[in-house]
Amino acid sequence: MVDSWERARRILETVRIPPDRLAHLRPLDGGTYNTVEELRLTDGSRYVLKVAPDTPGLRYERQLLVSEAEFYRRAAEADVPAPRLIAVGGDTAARHLLMTACPGEGWDDSLTDGQQAALRAELGRQVARLHGVTGPGFGYPSGALGPLAPDWRTAFTGMLDAVLDDARRYGARLPRTADEVARTVRTACPALDEVTTPSLVHFDLWRGNILVDRSAAEPRIGGLIDGERMFWGDPSADFVSLALLGDIKKDEAFLDGYREAGGRADFDTPALLRLALYRTYLYLIMLTETIPREAGEEQDRWVQDVVAPELVAALDEIEELAGS
């Protein structure tokens, strides 16, 4: 059994923080893959330690913490609130990640409508700044699926192929067979060629990964966390998790802030095809990852009742738009 205190002290020592300054350690919930713990030191400073598991996962999840570390480095360049990277390392590549803790708690429904709208606009401006950061190629910086690609179509079709292979390997319960999904998404792939710049994409910006700081008179966004799914690609891919299981076009406050800060949000036919592709990719991940993570009966029922119909809707939209 892992001694969390001993592990935390050892990692603190590697970054020249005296291990005897560790005063408190508590596990943080909300994650489903990595082990995440909050470390509080004797001077009141707070850190977050994330440790990768030894259990099997999806192909893109290999060395996830490499991608997360890259996200925090680049978010700092964009002046977007996010954890500050302290250390990444371990016995093998990126086995742990030590970072500062951001102020705030999870985004919930206790905020007023006006506060919600103001936060969504602020979030839009921050995401636009993230999307202004560009990378050296397309794909996952971790190299989990191979080296970065020179074009987005090559990178994204490789990402889709990898998760479909995972679905076959784990025997995931998909509402359509993996081969049927593959045939449908291929009809939309020419729309990917419109993306020519590899932008920073978080790809997991649902409300659980957005901390709200309520220490001032008006709530502010305290930090964008859990950047482990980050890749270099199409900025509009972020719209999928930003409107998880919904429609980003209805989020007027977010889109106003996003466009105000220079973000481009067009919804012509090629853009809608790409959004349907990105929804397909995310929902395939959500339906497949429950198996290696042994998520349990309740979670499995939820993804079948809620996520599977959304995957069908995304595939239906691809068929309709690609045939028009």
C-alpha positions as a Markdown table, in Angstrom:
| # | Residue | x | y | z |
|---|---|---|---|---|
| 1 | Met | 0.0 | 0.0 | 0.0 |
| 2 | Val | 1.3 | 3.5 | -0.9 |
| 3 | Asp | 2.2 | 5.8 | 1.9 |
| 4 | Ser | 0.8 | 9.1 | 0.6 |
| 5 | Trp | 2.6 | 11.2 | 3.2 |
| 6 | Glu | 6.0 | 9.6 | 2.5 |
| 7 | Arg | 5.5 | 9.9 | -1.3 |
| 8 | Ala | 4.6 | 13.6 | -0.9 |
| 9 | Arg | 7.6 | 14.3 | 1.4 |
| 10 | Arg | 9.9 | 12.7 | -1.1 |
| 11 | Ile | 8.6 | 14.7 | -4.0 |
| 12 | Leu | 8.8 | 17.9 | -2.0 |
| 13 | Glu | 12.4 | 17.2 | -1.2 |
| 14 | Thr | 13.2 | 16.9 | -4.9 |
| 15 | Val | 12.1 | 20.5 | -5.5 |
| 16 | Arg | 14.1 | 21.7 | -2.4 |
| 17 | Ile | 11.1 | 22.1 | -0.1 |
| 18 | Pro | 11.9 | 20.7 | 3.3 |
| 19 | Pro | 9.7 | 17.7 | 3.7 |
| 20 | Asp | 9.1 | 18.4 | 7.4 |
| 21 | Arg | 7.1 | 21.5 | 6.2 |
| 22 | Leu | 4.2 | 19.2 | 5.1 |
| 23 | Ala | 1.4 | 19.8 | 7.6 |
| 24 | His | -1.7 | 18.4 | 5.9 |
| 25 | Leu | -2.5 | 16.1 | 3.1 |
| 26 | Arg | -6.0 | 15.3 | 1.8 |
| 27 | Pro | -7.2 | 13.4 | -1.4 |
| 28 | Leu | -9.2 | 15.5 | -3.9 |
| 29 | Asp | -12.2 | 13.9 | -5.5 |
| 30 | Gly | -13.7 | 14.6 | -8.9 |
| 31 | Gly | -11.0 | 12.8 | -11.0 |
| 32 | Thr | -11.4 | 9.3 | -12.4 |
| 33 | Tyr | -7.9 | 8.4 | -13.5 |
| 34 | Asn | -5.0 | 10.0 | -11.7 |
| 35 | Thr | -4.6 | 10.1 | -7.9 |
| 36 | Val | -4.9 | 13.8 | -6.8 |
| 37 | Glu | -3.9 | 15.2 | -3.4 |
| 38 | Glu | -3.8 | 18.6 | -1.8 |
| 39 | Leu | -0.6 | 19.4 | 0.2 |
| 40 | Arg | -0.7 | 22.2 | 2.8 |
| 41 | Leu | 2.6 | 23.4 | 4.2 |
| 42 | Thr | 3.3 | 24.9 | 7.6 |
| 43 | Asp | 3.4 | 28.4 | 6.1 |
| 44 | Gly | -0.1 | 27.9 | 4.7 |
| 45 | Ser | 0.9 | 27.5 | 1.1 |
| 46 | Arg | -1.0 | 24.9 | -0.9 |
| 47 | Tyr | 0.1 | 22.6 | -3.6 |
| 48 | Val | -1.6 | 19.8 | -5.7 |
| 49 | Leu | 0.2 | 16.5 | -6.3 |
| 50 | Lys | -1.1 | 14.4 | -9.2 |
| 51 | Val | 0.2 | 10.8 | -9.6 |
| 52 | Ala | -0.4 | 8.6 | -12.7 |
| 53 | Pro | -1.8 | 5.1 | -12.2 |
| 54 | Asp | -0.3 | 1.8 | -13.1 |
| 55 | Thr | -3.6 | 0.5 | -14.4 |
| 56 | Pro | -4.5 | 0.1 | -18.1 |
| 57 | Gly | -6.1 | 3.0 | -19.9 |
| 58 | Leu | -6.9 | 4.3 | -23.3 |
| 59 | Arg | -4.1 | 4.8 | -25.8 |
| 60 | Tyr | -4.2 | 8.6 | -25.6 |
| 61 | Glu | -3.8 | 8.4 | -21.8 |
| 62 | Arg | -0.2 | 7.3 | -22.0 |
| 63 | Gln | 1.9 | 9.9 | -20.3 |
| 64 | Leu | -1.1 | 12.2 | -19.8 |
| 65 | Leu | 0.8 | 14.3 | -17.3 |
| 66 | Val | 3.2 | 15.4 | -20.1 |
| 67 | Ser | 0.3 | 17.0 | -21.8 |
| 68 | Glu | -1.0 | 18.5 | -18.6 |
| 69 | Ala | 2.4 | 20.0 | -17.8 |
| 70 | Glu | 2.5 | 21.5 | -21.3 |
| 71 | Phe | -0.9 | 23.0 | -20.8 |
| 72 | Tyr | 0.2 | 24.8 | -17.6 |
| 73 | Arg | 3.3 | 26.1 | -19.2 |
| 74 | Arg | 1.4 | 27.6 | -22.1 |
| 75 | Ala | -1.5 | 28.9 | -20.0 |
| 76 | Ala | 1.1 | 31.0 | -18.1 |
| 77 | Glu | 2.2 | 32.4 | -21.5 |
| 78 | Ala | -1.4 | 33.4 | -22.2 |
| 79 | Asp | -1.8 | 35.0 | -18.8 |
| 80 | Val | -4.7 | 32.7 | -18.0 |
| 81 | Pro | -5.3 | 31.6 | -14.4 |
| 82 | Ala | -4.1 | 28.0 | -14.0 |
| 83 | Pro | -1.9 | 26.1 | -11.6 |
| 84 | Arg | 1.8 | 27.0 | -11.8 |
| 85 | Leu | 4.0 | 24.0 | -12.6 |
| 86 | Ile | 6.5 | 23.1 | -9.9 |
| 87 | Ala | 7.8 | 19.7 | -11.1 |
| 88 | Val | 7.0 | 16.8 | -13.4 |
| 89 | Gly | 8.9 | 13.5 | -13.2 |
| 90 | Gly | 9.2 | 10.2 | -11.4 |
| 91 | Asp | 10.7 | 6.8 | -12.0 |
| 92 | Thr | 9.3 | 6.8 | -15.6 |
| 93 | Ala | 8.3 | 9.7 | -17.8 |
| 94 | Ala | 5.8 | 12.0 | -16.1 |
| 95 | Arg | 4.7 | 9.7 | -13.3 |
| 96 | His | 3.8 | 12.7 | -11.1 |
| 97 | Leu | 3.0 | 16.4 | -11.4 |
| 98 | Leu | 3.4 | 18.9 | -8.6 |
| 99 | Met | 1.7 | 22.3 | -9.0 |
| 100 | Thr | 0.4 | 25.2 | -7.1 |
| 101 | Ala | -3.2 | 25.2 | -6.0 |
| 102 | Cys | -5.5 | 27.8 | -7.5 |
| 103 | Pro | -8.0 | 29.8 | -5.4 |
| 104 | Gly | -11.6 | 28.8 | -5.5 |
| 105 | Glu | -14.0 | 25.9 | -5.5 |
| 106 | Gly | -16.0 | 24.1 | -8.2 |
| 107 | Trp | -18.5 | 26.0 | -10.3 |
| 108 | Asp | -22.0 | 25.2 | -9.0 |
| 109 | Asp | -25.6 | 26.4 | -9.3 |
| 110 | Ser | -25.5 | 28.7 | -6.2 |
| 111 | Leu | -24.5 | 31.7 | -8.4 |
| 112 | Thr | -27.1 | 34.1 | -9.6 |
| 113 | Asp | -28.0 | 34.4 | -13.3 |
| 114 | Gly | -26.0 | 37.6 | -13.5 |
| 115 | Gln | -23.0 | 36.1 | -11.9 |
| 116 | Gln | -23.2 | 33.1 | -14.2 |
| 117 | Ala | -23.3 | 35.3 | -17.2 |
| 118 | Ala | -20.4 | 37.4 | -16.1 |
| 119 | Leu | -18.3 | 34.3 | -15.4 |
| 120 | Arg | -19.2 | 32.8 | -18.8 |
| 121 | Ala | -18.0 | 36.0 | -20.5 |
| 122 | Glu | -14.8 | 36.1 | -18.5 |
| 123 | Leu | -14.3 | 32.4 | -19.4 |
| 124 | Gly | -14.8 | 33.3 | -23.1 |
| 125 | Arg | -12.1 | 35.9 | -22.9 |
| 126 | Gln | -9.7 | 33.5 | -21.2 |
| 127 | Val | -10.3 | 30.7 | -23.7 |
| 128 | Ala | -9.7 | 33.1 | -26.6 |
| 129 | Arg | -6.3 | 33.9 | -25.1 |
| 130 | Leu | -5.5 | 30.2 | -24.7 |
| 131 | His | -6.4 | 29.7 | -28.4 |
| 132 | Gly | -4.0 | 32.4 | -29.4 |
| 133 | Val | -1.1 | 30.1 | -28.2 |
| 134 | Thr | 0.2 | 27.9 | -31.0 |
| 135 | Gly | 2.3 | 24.8 | -31.1 |
| 136 | Pro | 4.9 | 23.1 | -33.3 |
| 137 | Gly | 2.5 | 20.6 | -34.8 |
| 138 | Phe | -0.9 | 18.9 | -34.4 |
| 139 | Gly | -1.8 | 16.2 | -31.8 |
| 140 | Tyr | -1.0 | 15.3 | -28.3 |
| 141 | Pro | 2.3 | 16.7 | -27.0 |
| 142 | Ser | 2.8 | 13.6 | -24.9 |
| 143 | Gly | 3.6 | 11.6 | -28.0 |
| 144 | Ala | 1.1 | 8.9 | -26.8 |
| 145 | Leu | -0.2 | 8.5 | -30.4 |
| 146 | Gly | 3.1 | 9.2 | -32.1 |
| 147 | Pro | 4.9 | 12.4 | -33.1 |
| 148 | Leu | 3.0 | 15.6 | -33.8 |
| 149 | Ala | 1.5 | 15.7 | -37.3 |
| 150 | Pro | 2.0 | 18.4 | -40.0 |
| 151 | Asp | -1.7 | 18.8 | -40.6 |
| 152 | Trp | -4.9 | 18.5 | -38.5 |
| 153 | Arg | -6.6 | 15.9 | -40.6 |
| 154 | Thr | -3.8 | 13.5 | -40.1 |
| 155 | Ala | -3.6 | 14.1 | -36.4 |
| 156 | Phe | -7.4 | 14.0 | -35.7 |
| 157 | Thr | -8.1 | 10.9 | -37.8 |
| 158 | Gly | -5.3 | 9.2 | -35.8 |
| 159 | Met | -7.0 | 10.3 | -32.6 |
| 160 | Leu | -10.3 | 8.9 | -33.8 |
| 161 | Asp | -8.7 | 5.6 | -34.9 |
| 162 | Ala | -7.0 | 5.2 | -31.6 |
| 163 | Val | -10.2 | 5.5 | -29.5 |
| 164 | Leu | -12.1 | 3.3 | -31.9 |
| 165 | Asp | -9.3 | 0.7 | -31.5 |
| 166 | Asp | -9.7 | 1.1 | -27.7 |
| 167 | Ala | -13.5 | 0.5 | -28.0 |
| 168 | Arg | -12.9 | -2.7 | -30.0 |
| 169 | Arg | -10.2 | -3.9 | -27.6 |
| 170 | Tyr | -12.2 | -3.3 | -24.4 |
| 171 | Gly | -15.5 | -4.4 | -26.0 |
| 172 | Ala | -17.2 | -1.0 | -25.3 |
| 173 | Arg | -20.9 | -0.9 | -25.6 |
| 174 | Leu | -21.4 | 1.6 | -28.5 |
| 175 | Pro | -24.8 | 2.5 | -29.9 |
| 176 | Arg | -23.3 | 1.8 | -33.4 |
| 177 | Thr | -20.4 | -0.5 | -34.2 |
| 178 | Ala | -16.9 | 0.9 | -34.3 |
| 179 | Asp | -16.8 | 0.1 | -38.0 |
| 180 | Glu | -20.0 | 2.0 | -38.6 |
| 181 | Val | -18.7 | 5.0 | -36.6 |
| 182 | Ala | -15.5 | 5.0 | -38.7 |
| 183 | Arg | -17.4 | 5.0 | -42.0 |
| 184 | Thr | -19.5 | 7.9 | -40.9 |
| 185 | Val | -16.7 | 10.1 | -39.6 |
| 186 | Arg | -14.7 | 9.6 | -42.7 |
| 187 | Thr | -17.3 | 11.5 | -44.7 |
| 188 | Ala | -16.7 | 14.7 | -42.6 |
| 189 | Cys | -12.9 | 14.6 | -42.5 |
| 190 | Pro | -12.4 | 17.0 | -45.5 |
| 191 | Ala | -13.8 | 19.8 | -43.2 |
| 192 | Leu | -10.7 | 19.3 | -41.0 |
| 193 | Asp | -8.5 | 20.7 | -43.8 |
| 194 | Glu | -9.7 | 24.2 | -43.0 |
| 195 | Val | -7.7 | 24.2 | -39.8 |
| 196 | Thr | -4.1 | 25.2 | -40.6 |
| 197 | Thr | -2.8 | 26.5 | -37.3 |
| 198 | Pro | -2.2 | 24.2 | -34.3 |
| 199 | Ser | -3.8 | 26.0 | -31.3 |
| 200 | Leu | -3.8 | 25.2 | -27.6 |
| 201 | Val | -6.9 | 23.1 | -26.9 |
| 202 | His | -7.8 | 22.1 | -23.3 |
| 203 | Phe | -10.6 | 19.8 | -24.4 |
| 204 | Asp | -12.0 | 19.2 | -20.9 |
| 205 | Leu | -13.4 | 22.6 | -19.9 |
| 206 | Trp | -16.7 | 21.4 | -18.3 |
| 207 | Arg | -17.7 | 23.3 | -15.1 |
| 208 | Gly | -15.9 | 20.8 | -12.8 |
| 209 | Asn | -12.5 | 21.9 | -14.2 |
| 210 | Ile | -13.2 | 25.6 | -13.7 |
| 211 | Leu | -12.6 | 26.9 | -10.2 |
| 212 | Val | -14.6 | 30.0 | -9.0 |
| 213 | Asp | -13.0 | 32.3 | -6.6 |
| 214 | Arg | -15.6 | 34.0 | -4.3 |
| 215 | Ser | -13.2 | 35.8 | -2.0 |
| 216 | Ala | -14.0 | 39.2 | -3.6 |
| 217 | Ala | -17.3 | 41.1 | -3.9 |
| 218 | Glu | -18.0 | 39.4 | -7.3 |
| 219 | Pro | -17.0 | 35.9 | -8.2 |
| 220 | Arg | -14.1 | 35.4 | -10.6 |
| 221 | Ile | -12.5 | 32.5 | -12.3 |
| 222 | Gly | -9.7 | 31.3 | -10.0 |
| 223 | Gly | -8.2 | 28.7 | -12.3 |
| 224 | Leu | -8.6 | 26.3 | -15.2 |
| 225 | Ile | -7.4 | 22.9 | -14.0 |
| 226 | Asp | -7.0 | 19.3 | -15.2 |
| 227 | Gly | -5.3 | 20.1 | -18.5 |
| 228 | Glu | -4.4 | 16.5 | -19.1 |
| 229 | Arg | -6.4 | 16.1 | -22.3 |
| 230 | Met | -4.7 | 19.1 | -23.9 |
| 231 | Phe | -3.7 | 18.8 | -27.6 |
| 232 | Trp | -2.6 | 21.1 | -30.4 |
| 233 | Gly | -5.5 | 21.4 | -32.9 |
| 234 | Asp | -8.7 | 23.2 | -33.8 |
| 235 | Pro | -9.7 | 25.8 | -31.3 |
| 236 | Ser | -13.4 | 25.0 | -31.8 |
| 237 | Ala | -12.8 | 21.6 | -30.3 |
| 238 | Asp | -13.0 | 23.3 | -26.9 |
| 239 | Phe | -16.6 | 24.2 | -27.6 |
| 240 | Val | -17.6 | 20.6 | -27.0 |
| 241 | Ser | -16.7 | 20.3 | -23.3 |
| 242 | Leu | -17.5 | 24.0 | -22.7 |
| 243 | Ala | -21.1 | 23.0 | -23.6 |
| 244 | Leu | -20.9 | 19.4 | -22.5 |
| 245 | Leu | -23.9 | 17.4 | -23.8 |
| 246 | Gly | -25.3 | 20.8 | -25.0 |
| 247 | Asp | -25.0 | 23.4 | -27.7 |
| 248 | Ile | -22.3 | 26.1 | -27.5 |
| 249 | Lys | -24.4 | 28.3 | -29.9 |
| 250 | Lys | -26.8 | 28.9 | -27.0 |
| 251 | Asp | -24.1 | 30.2 | -24.7 |
| 252 | Glu | -24.3 | 33.9 | -25.7 |
| 253 | Ala | -22.3 | 35.2 | -22.8 |
| 254 | Phe | -19.4 | 32.9 | -23.4 |
| 255 | Leu | -19.4 | 33.6 | -27.2 |
| 256 | Asp | -19.6 | 37.4 | -26.6 |
| 257 | Gly | -16.5 | 37.3 | -24.3 |
| 258 | Tyr | -14.7 | 34.9 | -26.7 |
| 259 | Arg | -15.3 | 37.1 | -29.7 |
| 260 | Glu | -14.5 | 40.3 | -27.7 |
| 261 | Ala | -11.0 | 38.8 | -27.0 |
| 262 | Gly | -10.4 | 37.9 | -30.6 |
| 263 | Gly | -11.7 | 34.4 | -30.7 |
| 264 | Arg | -13.3 | 33.2 | -33.9 |
| 265 | Ala | -16.6 | 31.4 | -33.6 |
| 266 | Asp | -18.3 | 30.7 | -36.9 |
| 267 | Phe | -21.0 | 28.0 | -37.4 |
| 268 | Asp | -21.1 | 27.4 | -41.2 |
| 269 | Thr | -21.4 | 23.9 | -42.5 |
| 270 | Pro | -17.7 | 22.9 | -42.3 |
| 271 | Ala | -17.5 | 24.3 | -38.7 |
| 272 | Leu | -20.6 | 22.3 | -37.7 |
| 273 | Leu | -19.2 | 19.2 | -39.3 |
| 274 | Arg | -16.0 | 19.6 | -37.2 |
| 275 | Leu | -18.0 | 20.2 | -34.0 |
| 276 | Ala | -19.9 | 17.0 | -34.7 |
| 277 | Leu | -16.6 | 15.2 | -35.2 |
| 278 | Tyr | -15.2 | 16.5 | -31.9 |
| 279 | Arg | -18.5 | 15.5 | -30.1 |
| 280 | Thr | -18.1 | 12.1 | -31.6 |
| 281 | Tyr | -14.5 | 11.8 | -30.3 |
| 282 | Leu | -15.4 | 13.0 | -26.8 |
| 283 | Tyr | -18.4 | 10.7 | -26.4 |
| 284 | Leu | -16.4 | 7.7 | -27.7 |
| 285 | Ile | -13.9 | 8.4 | -25.0 |
| 286 | Met | -16.6 | 8.7 | -22.3 |
| 287 | Leu | -18.3 | 5.4 | -23.4 |
| 288 | Thr | -15.0 | 3.5 | -23.6 |
| 289 | Glu | -13.1 | 4.7 | -20.6 |
| 290 | Thr | -15.6 | 3.3 | -18.1 |
| 291 | Ile | -14.3 | -0.2 | -18.8 |
| 292 | Pro | -10.6 | 0.1 | -18.0 |
| 293 | Arg | -11.5 | 2.4 | -15.1 |
| 294 | Glu | -14.0 | -0.1 | -13.8 |
| 295 | Ala | -16.4 | 2.8 | -13.3 |
| 296 | Gly | -19.3 | 0.8 | -11.8 |
| 297 | Glu | -22.9 | 0.0 | -12.6 |
| 298 | Glu | -24.2 | 3.5 | -11.9 |
| 299 | Gln | -21.7 | 5.3 | -14.2 |
| 300 | Asp | -22.1 | 2.7 | -16.9 |
| 301 | Arg | -25.9 | 3.2 | -16.8 |
| 302 | Trp | -25.5 | 7.0 | -17.0 |
| 303 | Val | -23.2 | 6.9 | -20.1 |
| 304 | Gln | -25.6 | 4.5 | -21.8 |
| 305 | Asp | -28.7 | 6.6 | -21.0 |
| 306 | Val | -27.2 | 10.0 | -21.5 |
| 307 | Val | -23.9 | 9.9 | -23.6 |
| 308 | Ala | -24.8 | 7.1 | -26.1 |
| 309 | Pro | -27.8 | 9.1 | -27.5 |
| 310 | Glu | -25.6 | 12.2 | -27.9 |
| 311 | Leu | -23.1 | 10.1 | -29.9 |
| 312 | Val | -25.9 | 8.9 | -32.2 |
| 313 | Ala | -27.1 | 12.5 | -32.6 |
| 314 | Ala | -23.5 | 13.7 | -33.5 |
| 315 | Leu | -23.2 | 10.9 | -36.1 |
| 316 | Asp | -26.7 | 11.7 | -37.5 |
| 317 | Glu | -25.6 | 15.3 | -37.9 |
| 318 | Ile | -22.5 | 14.3 | -39.7 |
| 319 | Glu | -24.5 | 12.2 | -42.1 |
| 320 | Glu | -27.0 | 15.0 | -42.7 |
| 321 | Leu | -24.4 | 17.8 | -43.2 |
| 322 | Ala | -22.0 | 15.7 | -45.3 |
| 323 | Gly | -24.8 | 14.7 | -47.6 |
| 324 | Ser | -26.2 | 18.2 | -48.1 |
